[in-house]
């Protein structure tokens, strides 16, 4: 596909690209260290610093979910095996993965969670050294018309500050070519500008990047599970902040102090030490009024409904992230289903990362055949998955050694074996109880 056709495809999709980029940035900001502050500022425009400070202890469960995935991946095991003919040659993937593997896996995992896509780029730097990097910024695949499984090119958009301006750098990776547009004030104008071209002779019939899509939305565009969970996370933050606010403002009984002196003092000088000391009893628990005034005591606000809304939103976030402790009170089949979903999600991302690293090594071998050799396959075994498999094997050995079948099945279910149902466990338990019931002797 020539440059003019690629430009036409991008220009026809500018609106979708901009919207997807905005959604991805929102997900990244929510997961970041100041994610709670960012979401609160969006939900409650004009909020003062005191409200932000008072809610900084709110748990960022979206960040917790993403961290759980990245820990499982980065603490896992990266290895490689030779699948070519003959003996394994030198120049295996360890040349790149031993010093950089952990960072590459972590970056790719976070990108997969946030955007549903990631890419590795083997290239030669200006100093002549070969380098393997995980592409940063916003990535967007340009599909062949009518076929979302055939990628004609990959866009990379990076924003940066220069003085008081925000500028953009756009790169387009296509078979045999990388085009670069730098210093753009409006990234959408790049199709009409002349790019710097970097020939990629080692990848004439393929993209010079190892690009993977790990999740799609209903429109078949890339989407990460963190993006899917973002609406629920925003609801969670909103309800949690409202719960804290309402509990502070209306969750306590008010105490009424009727005193002409104190009422006048509070009116004339609200920050008088005596007035401030009186209010130390609790936030908004004191109401000062003159002795001749009348006052109807209001009951505290019932917080149960607000707590339930916050709990439901929290559970929705964990559901969307496939976190196995969803809701905190699951057991049996429901818990097994969640753990299986989490395990499958981790394994799916691990498989995509390993495949992409394998392809990146092939591209690197074509780029610098004197340093790398093709024919190697990279494998990635997440830490969580390995531990689960070990525990399943241990349970099997204990079952062979006499562990009751009901206990064995219950253990497998808790480790995410969804094929084991509560009915299986109950049936095994019934058999065991029948075997232990003493049979009365038969009288002659």
C-alpha positions as CSV (number, residue, x, y, z in Angstrom):
1,X,0.0,0.0,0.0
2,X,1.5,3.4,-1.0
3,X,1.8,6.5,1.0
4,X,-1.2,8.2,-0.5
5,X,-3.5,5.3,0.3
6,X,-2.2,5.2,3.9
7,X,-2.8,8.9,4.3
8,X,-6.3,8.6,3.0
9,X,-7.1,5.8,5.5
10,X,-5.7,7.9,8.4
11,X,-7.6,11.0,7.4
12,X,-10.8,9.1,7.2
13,X,-10.3,7.8,10.8
14,X,-9.1,11.0,12.6
15,X,-12.2,11.2,14.8
16,X,-11.9,7.6,16.0
17,X,-8.2,8.0,16.6
18,X,-8.6,11.1,18.6
19,X,-11.4,9.6,20.8
20,X,-9.4,6.4,21.4
21,X,-6.3,8.4,22.3
22,X,-8.3,10.5,24.8
23,X,-9.8,7.3,26.4
24,X,-6.4,5.8,26.7
25,X,-4.9,8.9,28.4
26,X,-7.8,8.9,30.8
27,X,-7.1,5.2,31.8
28,X,-3.4,5.9,32.2
29,X,-4.1,8.9,34.4
30,X,-6.5,7.0,36.5
31,X,-3.9,4.2,37.2
32,X,-1.1,6.6,37.9
33,X,0.0,7.6,41.4
34,X,-2.2,10.7,41.4
35,X,-5.1,8.9,39.8
36,X,-7.6,9.5,42.6
37,X,-6.9,13.2,42.6
38,X,-7.3,13.3,38.8
39,X,-10.6,11.5,38.8
40,X,-12.0,13.6,41.8
41,X,-11.0,16.8,39.9
42,X,-12.9,15.6,36.8
43,X,-16.0,14.5,38.8
44,X,-16.1,17.5,41.0
45,X,-15.0,20.5,39.0
46,X,-13.7,23.4,41.0
47,X,-13.0,21.2,44.0
48,X,-10.7,22.8,46.6
49,X,-7.4,21.4,47.9
50,X,-9.0,20.3,51.2
51,X,-11.3,17.8,49.6
52,X,-8.5,16.3,47.5
53,X,-6.3,16.0,50.6
54,X,-9.1,14.4,52.7
55,X,-9.6,11.7,50.1
56,X,-5.9,10.8,49.4
57,X,-6.3,7.7,51.5
58,X,-8.9,6.3,49.1
59,X,-7.6,3.0,47.7
60,X,-6.9,3.1,44.0
61,X,-8.4,-0.3,43.1
62,X,-7.8,0.2,39.4
63,X,-4.1,0.7,40.1
64,X,-4.1,-2.3,42.5
65,X,-5.6,-4.5,39.7
66,X,-3.1,-3.4,37.1
67,X,-0.2,-3.9,39.6
68,X,-1.4,-7.4,40.3
69,X,-1.1,-8.3,36.6
70,X,2.3,-6.6,36.2
71,X,3.7,-8.4,39.3
72,X,2.6,-11.8,37.9
73,X,4.3,-11.0,34.6
74,X,7.5,-9.4,35.8
75,X,8.2,-11.9,38.6
76,X,7.7,-14.7,36.1
77,X,10.3,-16.6,34.1
78,X,11.6,-15.6,30.7
79,X,13.3,-18.4,28.8
80,X,14.0,-19.3,25.2
81,X,14.4,-22.5,23.1
82,X,15.8,-23.1,19.7
83,X,13.4,-24.5,17.1
84,X,15.6,-24.3,14.1
85,X,17.6,-27.1,12.5
86,X,20.8,-28.4,13.9
87,X,22.5,-27.3,17.2
88,X,21.4,-24.1,18.8
89,X,23.7,-21.3,17.6
90,X,24.9,-18.3,19.5
91,X,23.0,-15.0,19.3
92,X,19.9,-16.1,21.3
93,X,17.3,-13.7,22.7
94,X,19.1,-13.5,26.0
95,X,21.4,-10.9,24.4
96,X,18.5,-8.4,24.7
97,X,16.3,-10.1,27.4
98,X,18.9,-10.6,30.1
99,X,19.5,-6.9,30.6
100,X,16.1,-5.5,29.5
101,X,13.6,-8.4,29.8
102,X,11.9,-7.2,33.0
103,X,11.4,-3.7,31.7
104,X,10.1,-4.8,28.3
105,X,7.6,-7.2,29.9
106,X,6.4,-4.6,32.4
107,X,5.9,-1.9,29.7
108,X,4.1,-4.3,27.4
109,X,1.8,-5.6,30.1
110,X,0.8,-2.1,31.2
111,X,0.2,-1.1,27.6
112,X,-1.9,-4.2,27.1
113,X,-4.0,-3.5,30.2
114,X,-4.5,0.2,29.3
115,X,-4.9,0.1,25.6
116,X,-5.3,-3.5,24.5
117,X,-2.1,-3.3,22.4
118,X,1.7,-3.0,22.5
119,X,4.7,-3.1,20.2
120,X,8.4,-3.9,20.3
121,X,10.8,-2.2,17.9
122,X,14.3,-3.5,17.2
123,X,16.4,-0.8,15.6
124,X,19.9,0.6,15.3
125,X,20.6,3.9,17.1
126,X,22.6,6.8,15.7
127,X,25.7,5.5,17.5
128,X,25.4,2.2,15.6
129,X,24.3,0.1,18.5
130,X,21.3,-2.2,18.2
131,X,18.4,-1.6,20.5
132,X,15.1,-3.3,21.4
133,X,12.4,-1.0,22.9
134,X,8.7,-1.1,23.8
135,X,7.1,1.7,21.8
136,X,5.9,4.6,24.0
137,X,3.1,7.1,23.3
138,X,-0.2,6.3,21.5
139,X,-0.3,3.5,19.0
140,X,-2.9,3.0,16.3
141,X,-3.1,0.2,13.7
142,X,-4.1,1.2,10.2
143,X,-6.0,-1.8,8.8
144,X,-6.3,-3.0,5.2
145,X,-9.7,-1.9,3.9
146,X,-12.3,-4.5,5.0
147,X,-9.9,-6.7,7.0
148,X,-9.1,-5.8,10.6
149,X,-6.7,-8.8,10.9
150,X,-4.4,-7.4,8.3
151,X,-2.4,-4.3,9.5
152,X,-1.0,-2.1,6.7
153,X,0.8,0.3,9.0
154,X,1.2,1.4,12.6
155,X,1.0,5.0,13.9
156,X,2.9,6.2,16.9
157,X,2.0,9.6,18.3
158,X,4.1,11.2,21.1
159,X,3.3,14.5,22.8
160,X,5.9,16.6,24.5
161,X,6.3,20.1,25.9
162,X,8.7,22.7,24.3
163,X,8.6,26.0,26.1
164,X,4.9,26.9,26.5
165,X,3.8,24.8,23.6
166,X,2.7,21.2,23.3
167,X,4.2,19.6,20.2
168,X,3.7,16.1,18.7
169,X,5.9,13.6,16.9
170,X,4.3,11.1,14.6
171,X,5.9,8.0,13.3
172,X,4.4,5.6,10.8
173,X,5.7,2.1,10.5
174,X,4.9,0.2,7.3
175,X,6.6,-2.6,5.4
176,X,10.2,-1.6,4.6
177,X,9.8,2.0,5.8
178,X,9.5,4.3,8.9
179,X,8.3,7.8,8.3
180,X,8.9,10.5,10.9
181,X,7.1,13.9,11.3
182,X,8.5,15.9,14.2
183,X,7.5,19.2,15.9
184,X,3.8,19.3,14.9
185,X,1.5,21.6,16.8
186,X,-1.4,19.7,15.4
187,X,-0.7,16.0,14.8
188,X,-3.6,15.6,12.4
189,X,-1.8,17.7,9.8
190,X,1.0,15.1,9.3
191,X,-0.4,13.5,6.2
192,X,0.0,16.8,4.3
193,X,3.6,17.4,5.5
194,X,6.9,15.9,4.1
195,X,8.3,13.2,6.5
196,X,11.8,12.1,7.2
197,X,12.1,8.5,5.8
198,X,14.1,5.7,7.3
199,X,14.4,2.7,5.0
200,X,14.0,-0.7,6.6
201,X,15.5,-3.1,4.1
202,X,15.4,-6.0,6.6
203,X,11.6,-5.9,6.7
204,X,10.4,-5.2,3.2
205,X,7.5,-7.6,3.3
206,X,6.4,-7.0,6.9
207,X,6.1,-4.3,9.6
208,X,9.5,-3.4,11.1
209,X,7.8,-3.7,14.6
210,X,6.4,-6.6,16.5
211,X,2.9,-5.4,17.2
212,X,0.1,-7.2,19.1
213,X,-3.5,-6.5,19.8
214,X,-4.7,-8.3,23.0
215,X,-8.2,-7.0,23.3
216,X,-10.9,-5.4,21.1
217,X,-14.1,-3.6,21.6
218,X,-17.4,-4.1,19.8
219,X,-16.1,-2.0,16.9
220,X,-13.1,-4.3,16.6
221,X,-10.8,-1.5,17.8
222,X,-8.1,-2.2,20.4
223,X,-9.3,-1.8,24.0
224,X,-7.6,-2.8,27.3
225,X,-9.5,-4.2,30.3
226,X,-8.4,-1.1,32.3
227,X,-10.3,1.0,29.8
228,X,-13.3,-1.3,30.2
229,X,-13.1,-0.9,34.0
230,X,-12.7,2.9,33.9
231,X,-16.4,3.9,34.0
232,X,-16.9,1.6,37.1
233,X,-13.8,3.1,38.7
234,X,-15.2,6.6,38.2
235,X,-18.4,5.5,39.8
236,X,-16.5,4.0,42.7
237,X,-14.5,7.2,43.3
238,X,-17.7,9.3,43.1
239,X,-19.6,7.1,45.6
240,X,-16.6,6.8,47.9
241,X,-16.1,10.6,48.0
242,X,-19.8,11.2,48.5
243,X,-20.0,8.6,51.3
244,X,-17.1,10.3,53.1
245,X,-18.6,13.7,52.6
246,X,-22.1,12.7,53.7
247,X,-20.8,10.7,56.7
248,X,-18.8,13.8,57.8
249,X,-21.6,16.3,57.2
250,X,-24.7,14.3,58.2
251,X,-23.6,11.0,59.8
252,X,-23.4,12.4,63.3
253,X,-26.0,13.7,65.7
254,X,-25.7,17.5,66.2
255,X,-25.2,19.0,69.6
256,X,-26.9,22.3,70.3
257,X,-25.3,24.8,72.7
258,X,-27.7,27.7,73.5
259,X,-25.7,30.6,74.8
260,X,-26.2,34.3,73.9
261,X,-22.5,35.0,74.6
262,X,-21.1,32.1,72.6
263,X,-23.6,32.8,69.7
264,X,-22.5,36.4,69.5
265,X,-18.8,35.4,69.8
266,X,-19.1,32.9,67.0
267,X,-20.8,35.5,64.8
268,X,-18.3,38.2,65.5
269,X,-15.2,36.1,65.5
270,X,-15.7,32.6,64.1
271,X,-12.1,31.7,64.8
272,X,-12.0,32.8,68.4
273,X,-10.0,30.2,70.4
274,X,-13.0,29.4,72.6
275,X,-15.3,28.8,69.7
276,X,-12.6,26.7,67.9
277,X,-12.1,24.6,71.1
278,X,-15.8,24.0,71.4
279,X,-15.9,22.7,67.9
280,X,-13.1,20.2,68.5
281,X,-15.7,17.7,69.7
282,X,-16.3,16.7,66.1
283,X,-16.8,17.9,62.6
284,X,-20.2,19.8,62.4
285,X,-21.4,18.3,65.6
286,X,-21.8,21.6,67.4
287,X,-24.5,24.2,66.5
288,X,-24.2,27.5,68.4
289,X,-27.4,29.6,68.8
290,X,-28.8,32.2,71.2
291,X,-30.8,31.0,74.2
292,X,-34.1,32.3,72.9
293,X,-33.9,30.5,69.6
294,X,-35.8,27.3,68.7
295,X,-34.2,24.4,66.9
296,X,-35.5,21.0,65.6
297,X,-33.0,18.3,66.0
298,X,-32.3,16.3,62.8
299,X,-31.6,12.6,62.8
300,X,-28.3,11.4,61.3
301,X,-28.3,10.5,57.6
302,X,-28.7,6.7,57.1
303,X,-25.4,5.7,55.4
304,X,-26.3,2.2,54.4
305,X,-27.5,3.1,50.9
306,X,-24.4,5.0,50.1
307,X,-22.1,2.3,51.4
308,X,-23.9,-0.2,49.2
309,X,-23.4,2.0,46.1
310,X,-19.7,2.3,46.9
311,X,-19.4,-1.5,47.4
312,X,-21.2,-2.3,44.2
313,X,-19.0,0.1,42.2
314,X,-15.9,-1.4,43.8
315,X,-17.1,-4.9,42.8
316,X,-17.8,-3.7,39.3
317,X,-14.2,-2.5,38.9
318,X,-12.8,-5.8,40.1
319,X,-15.2,-7.7,37.9
320,X,-14.0,-5.8,34.8
321,X,-10.3,-6.4,35.8
322,X,-11.0,-10.2,36.4
323,X,-9.6,-9.9,39.9
324,X,-10.3,-13.2,41.8
325,X,-11.2,-11.5,45.1
326,X,-14.1,-9.7,43.6
327,X,-16.6,-8.6,46.2
328,X,-14.5,-10.1,49.0
329,X,-17.1,-12.7,49.9
330,X,-17.1,-15.2,47.0
331,X,-16.6,-18.9,47.5
332,X,-17.2,-22.1,45.6
333,X,-18.0,-22.0,41.9
334,X,-18.1,-18.1,41.9
335,X,-14.6,-17.9,43.3
336,X,-13.3,-20.6,41.0
337,X,-14.7,-18.8,38.0
338,X,-13.0,-15.5,39.0
339,X,-9.7,-17.2,39.6
340,X,-9.9,-19.0,36.3
341,X,-10.8,-15.7,34.5
342,X,-7.8,-14.0,36.1
343,X,-5.4,-16.9,35.2
344,X,-6.6,-17.0,31.6
345,X,-6.2,-13.2,31.3
346,X,-2.6,-13.4,32.6
347,X,-1.8,-16.3,30.4
348,X,-3.2,-14.6,27.4
349,X,-1.1,-11.5,27.9
350,X,1.9,-13.6,28.6
351,X,1.4,-15.5,25.4
352,X,1.1,-12.3,23.4
353,X,4.2,-10.8,25.0
354,X,6.3,-14.0,24.3
355,X,5.1,-14.1,20.7
356,X,6.0,-10.5,20.2
357,X,9.4,-10.9,21.7
358,X,10.0,-13.9,19.4
359,X,9.0,-11.8,16.4
360,X,11.2,-8.9,17.6
361,X,14.1,-11.3,17.8
362,X,13.5,-12.5,14.2
363,X,13.5,-8.8,13.1
364,X,16.6,-8.1,15.1
365,X,18.3,-11.2,13.5
366,X,17.4,-9.8,10.0
367,X,18.6,-6.4,11.0
368,X,22.0,-7.6,12.5
369,X,22.6,-11.2,11.4
370,X,26.2,-11.0,12.8
371,X,24.8,-10.5,16.3
372,X,21.6,-12.5,16.4
373,X,20.4,-15.8,14.9
374,X,16.8,-16.7,13.9
375,X,15.0,-19.8,15.0
376,X,14.6,-19.0,18.7
377,X,11.2,-19.0,20.5
378,X,10.7,-16.9,23.7
379,X,8.5,-18.3,26.5
380,X,7.1,-16.4,29.4
381,X,5.7,-18.2,32.5
382,X,3.9,-15.8,34.8
383,X,4.6,-16.3,38.5
384,X,0.9,-16.7,39.5
385,X,0.3,-19.4,36.9
386,X,3.3,-21.4,37.9
387,X,2.3,-21.3,41.6
388,X,-1.2,-22.5,40.9
389,X,0.0,-25.4,38.8
390,X,2.4,-26.5,41.6
391,X,-0.4,-26.3,44.2
392,X,-2.7,-28.4,41.9
393,X,0.0,-31.1,41.6
394,X,0.5,-31.1,45.4
395,X,-3.2,-31.6,45.9
396,X,-3.2,-34.5,43.4
397,X,-0.3,-36.2,45.3
398,X,-2.2,-35.7,48.6
399,X,-5.3,-37.1,47.1
400,X,-3.4,-40.2,46.0
401,X,-2.0,-40.5,49.5
402,X,-5.5,-40.6,51.1
403,X,-6.9,-37.0,51.1
404,X,-10.7,-37.2,51.0
405,X,-12.1,-36.6,47.5
406,X,-14.4,-33.8,48.7
407,X,-11.4,-31.9,50.1
408,X,-9.4,-32.5,46.9
409,X,-12.2,-31.2,44.7
410,X,-12.8,-28.2,47.0
411,X,-9.1,-27.4,46.8
412,X,-9.1,-27.6,43.0
413,X,-12.1,-25.4,42.8
414,X,-10.5,-22.7,45.0
415,X,-7.4,-22.8,42.6
416,X,-9.6,-21.9,39.7
417,X,-10.6,-25.3,38.2
418,X,-14.1,-24.2,37.0
419,X,-14.9,-27.7,35.8
420,X,-15.3,-28.7,39.5
421,X,-18.8,-27.6,40.6
422,X,-20.4,-27.5,44.0
423,X,-22.5,-30.5,42.9
424,X,-19.3,-32.6,42.4
425,X,-18.1,-31.7,45.9
426,X,-21.5,-32.4,47.5
427,X,-21.7,-35.8,45.8
428,X,-18.2,-36.7,47.0
429,X,-19.1,-35.5,50.5
430,X,-22.3,-37.6,50.6
431,X,-20.4,-40.7,49.6
432,X,-17.8,-40.1,52.3
433,X,-20.5,-39.5,55.0
434,X,-22.3,-42.7,53.9
435,X,-19.1,-44.7,54.2
436,X,-18.7,-43.5,57.8
437,X,-22.3,-44.2,59.0
438,X,-22.2,-47.4,61.1
439,X,-24.4,-50.2,59.8
440,X,-26.6,-51.7,62.6
441,X,-26.2,-55.5,63.0
442,X,-28.8,-57.7,61.4
443,X,-30.8,-59.7,64.0
444,X,-31.4,-63.3,63.2
